[in-house]
Amino acid sequence: MPATLEVRCTNDECELDMFELHYTYDMPDSVGVDDFVCPYCREGDSLEAIEL
């Protein structure tokens, strides 16, 4: 099963609280939350992975 990553945006001015990233099998293992930006506020440094 491809990886799934749940992410939250911690930017106080952003209206998005969380989203999920669903990878394909072709996504390199080294890809993580630091490689993405928030789809709402476009900030990258305010993202953090949600650990279940």
Secondary structure as a PSIPRED ss2 file (coil, helix, strand):
# PSIPRED VFORMAT (PSIPRED V4.0)

   1 M C   1.000  0.000  0.000
   2 P C   1.000  0.000  0.000
   3 A C   1.000  0.000  0.000
   4 T E   0.000  0.000  1.000
   5 L E   0.000  0.000  1.000
   6 E E   0.000  0.000  1.000
   7 V E   0.000  0.000  1.000
   8 R E   0.000  0.000  1.000
   9 C E   0.000  0.000  1.000
  10 T C   1.000  0.000  0.000
  11 N C   1.000  0.000  0.000
  12 D C   1.000  0.000  0.000
  13 E C   1.000  0.000  0.000
  14 C C   1.000  0.000  0.000
  15 E C   1.000  0.000  0.000
  16 L C   1.000  0.000  0.000
  17 D C   1.000  0.000  0.000
  18 M E   0.000  0.000  1.000
  19 F E   0.000  0.000  1.000
  20 E E   0.000  0.000  1.000
  21 L E   0.000  0.000  1.000
  22 H E   0.000  0.000  1.000
  23 Y C   1.000  0.000  0.000
  24 T C   1.000  0.000  0.000
  25 Y C   1.000  0.000  0.000
  26 D C   1.000  0.000  0.000
  27 M C   1.000  0.000  0.000
  28 P C   1.000  0.000  0.000
  29 D C   1.000  0.000  0.000
  30 S C   1.000  0.000  0.000
  31 V C   1.000  0.000  0.000
  32 G C   1.000  0.000  0.000
  33 V H   0.000  1.000  0.000
  34 D H   0.000  1.000  0.000
  35 D H   0.000  1.000  0.000
  36 F C   1.000  0.000  0.000
  37 V C   1.000  0.000  0.000
  38 C C   1.000  0.000  0.000
  39 P C   1.000  0.000  0.000
  40 Y C   1.000  0.000  0.000
  41 C C   1.000  0.000  0.000
  42 R C   1.000  0.000  0.000
  43 E C   1.000  0.000  0.000
  44 G C   1.000  0.000  0.000
  45 D C   1.000  0.000  0.000
  46 S C   1.000  0.000  0.000
  47 L E   0.000  0.000  1.000
  48 E E   0.000  0.000  1.000
  49 A E   0.000  0.000  1.000
  50 I C   1.000  0.000  0.000
  51 E C   1.000  0.000  0.000
  52 L C   1.000  0.000  0.000
